[in-house]
Amino acid sequence: MLARAGTFLLWLMHFLPFRVLVWIGTSLGSVLYLLAAERRRVGAINLKLCFPELSDEARAELLREHFRMFSRGLIERCILWWSSAEYISSLIRVEGAEHFEALKGKPAILLTPHFVGMDVGGQWIAQHIDTVCMYANQKNRYLTELLLKKRARFRNQHLYSRQQGLRPILKGMRAGMPFIYPPDQDQGIKDGAFIPFFGVPAATMTSVPRIAQMTGAKVVPSITRLLPGSDGYVLTFYPAWENYPSGDDIADSRRMNEFIEQRVREMPEQYFWLHKRFKTRPPNEERLY
């Protein structure tokens, strides 16, 4: 019932001017910072691990700003889910579009780390090309079905659950559809390794170089930035990585983490700090959360 009521409220919001949605999102984030004690604790631990050089006050302000940006991302989904393709596109400025155009019809991995604007970039991509991607089932079945429906509202998107494995993903890639892949959350150490992220060993999937090797795919990173006020978004496509994969999955995964770290330093308030990124620990290391 709560999920359906929240969805109805979001639907109503999509009629509001963009600047009003920005205000609602940032205001909600300030409130959630005070109320969401457990997520605030997780975020504070992550920021202390990744930015030990900052003062406690600076990290606390960074976390407050992250809550504002995170909540903006949630509220502004109402635009992605119900507004027209034309309106969505009018809010997005694209940089490096030539790197996106170069991968059409070829096996490719669109690397989309967990920044708060990742769904915005995903909807722009879905307007221009059919893709394959993987999803995680939500605890609420209604939310799972809603997310699937809204992520596939443009063109012919192919979404597969993690339980279905890589086989349908690889089939789609070989048919020329890029794989939209966010590789930077802790999914345990199976099929992965401990790779430094901000100098901290982090359970990291080594699947990006392995999939690239199996399919001959180019890896093209894609990052979306939320702009201040009513300025909308910037979606940036980066050049395809050269000499990738190298044949060394650990070195290639380290390269991936280093790339994500560089982008995080450019806009640290927009990276997803509320996830337990360092939950899985190497043997004999203490739990961090």
PyMOL commands that set and color helices and strands:
alter all, ss='L'
color gray80, all
select helices_A, chain A and resi 2-13+18-35+37-50+56-75+77-82+85-90+97-101+118-128+141-151+162-164+167-174+207-215+249-266+268-270
alter helices_A, ss='H'
color red, helices_A
select strands_A, chain A and resi 92-95+108-111+132-135+158-161+179-181+192-197+200-205+218-226+233-237
alter strands_A, ss='S'
color yellow, strands_A
deselect
rebuild
show_as cartoon
